């Protein structure tokens, strides 16, 4: 049901309220969490590819960006927008069962996506396994968890029960999975949890 909901919204997603400013605000998040020298980056829950162009504007952009989402229609929109850009791959699969070898990425981003994952612990565990030792996983949103959860409840339907845990709780979950917490912050403008895979 949720996949169908996102597939149906995909063609109009970028014209929804607030989407036009997301890329500009996301750039600050990326500058904070993407480590220099990250050659392969996984954009997990990538949607229509809002992070692609901001990632390529980083001083040292990744050589390979993998756009990864469970909505093939969302990925199609991203591919349509970014077809001319080199180094972008597109993979449609579930975040809790990513089809990549272990230790494949130097950095994994989960931007505006984690609440839509049913088993967040399983998904984070699977994503952490994809990181190289010392690699980083970042979860980001452009509002605090309480505001995001209220917004999903007000939208209703397929996302009515989608929830983002407070940053401290998510950091504790990642720590229980063996990651080292570097940042766990949220305020009225943003939400950032950044963790590092143990070497």
N, C-alpha and C positions, 0 to 999 in steps of 0.2 A: 504493500500500500504506500509506504513512504517513498520508495523508489519511483513509483508511478506519479506521485505528487510532484517530485522534483523534475521528472521527465516532462511533465505537462507544463511546468512553469519555465523550463529552460529557455525557450525562445524570447520570453519577456523579462527574464531575470535581471538583465543589466539595466532595464528601464524602471525597476522598482524603486520606491523612495529610499534615498540614502546610498544607493549603489554607486552613484557618480563620484562621491567623495571618498569611498572606501579605499580605492587604490592610492590616493594621495596620503591618507592617514596610515595606511598599511606600510608605506615606505619607512616610516619611523620605526615601526615594529621590526621590519626586516633588518634595518641598520643595526638594531640592538641585538638580534638573535642569530643572524647568519654569520658563522665564523669565516674570516678570510681563509682562502685556500680550500673551501668546500667545492670539490670538483663535481660531485654527483649529489643532487638535492631532490628529495621526494616531497612534492606538494600534495599531502594526503587530505582528501576531501576538497579537491581543488575547484570544484564547481565549474564556472564558466571561465576560469583562468584569470581572476582579478589580480593575482600576484605575479603573473608572468612578466609584464613590462616593468613593474617596480624592481623585480629581481634582476632583470637585465640592466637596470640603471645603477646597480650597486658598483662601488669602485672595483671590486673583484668578483664579477658575477660567476655563478657556477657554469662549467662547460656543458653540463647536461642537467636539464630540469625534467623530471617525470611528473606529469599531471595525472593524478590518480583519484578516481571517484567511482562511486557505485551507480551513478546516473550516466548512462551512455549519452543521453541527450545533452546533458550539461557539458560533457567532454566534446561533443560535436560542435557546440557553440564556441568553446575554447579553440578548437582546431580551426574553425572558420575564421576566427579573429587573428590567429597567430600562425597561419599556414606558411607565411613567408619567413618566419623566424627560425634560425638554425638551432639545433641542440635541444629541441622540445620533443618529448615522447608522450604518448597518451595511453593509459591503461585503465580499463573499466573492470573493477572488481570490488569486493567488500573490504572495508578497512580492517575488519577482524581476521581476514584471511588473505593478506597481501601476497601476490604471486611473485615474490622476488627472493633471491638467495640471501642467506644471512650475511651480515656485514657488507651490504651493498652500497650504503649511503653515508656521506659525511654529515648530512643534516637532513632532518625531517621536520616539516611544518604541518601543523594541524590548525588552520586558520578559519575561524567561523564555521567549524564542522563538528567538533566533538559532541555537542548535545544531541546530534542526530544519530549517534552510534548507540545501539542498544546495550551492548556489553562493553563498557568503556575500559574496564580492567583488562579484558582479553585483547581488545584492540591496542591498547598502550603496550601491553606485553609483546604482542606481535610486532609492533612498530619498533620498539627498543631492540628487538633481535635483529632488525635490519640495519642498525647503526654499526659502523666500525668502532672499535675501541676509541674512546675520546670524542666520538661523534655526539651531536646535540639534537635534542627533540624539543620543539617549541610549540606551545599551545597559545593561541592569541585570539582576542576578540576586541572590538572597539567599544565595549561597554562592560560594566561589572556583571557578575553572575546573577545577582538578584534582578537587575533590570532586564537582562536577556531572558531569564526564566519567565518573568511576567509577560514579556512580549510574546513568547511562544504560546503561553497560556491564552493570551488574548487573540492570537491568530486562530487557534483551535485546529480542528481536523487532524491531519497526519503528524503535526509537530506540537500538538497541545501538551503532551507530557514530556517533551524533550527538555532536559535539564543539564545545566553546567554546574558542577560543584564549585564551591568557593575555592579560590586559588590555593589557600593553605591546605585544604582537603585534597585537592588534586596533587599538590606537591608531596603530601604524605603518601598518597597512593603510588606515585612514581618512585619514591624512596623505598617503599615496600617491595617494589619490583627490581631493586638493585641499582637505581639511577642516583646520581648525585645532583641535588637541587642547587641551581645557580641563582634563579630568580623565582619568586612567587609573590606577585603583586597584583592588586586590582584597585582601581579608583573609579570615579564617575565617568572617566573618558576611555579607560582601557583595562585589559586583563591580560597578564603575561605570566606564563609558567615556562621556565627554561630549565631543562635538565641535561645532564651529560652521562653518557654510558661509561661505566668504569673501565679503566685500561687493564 
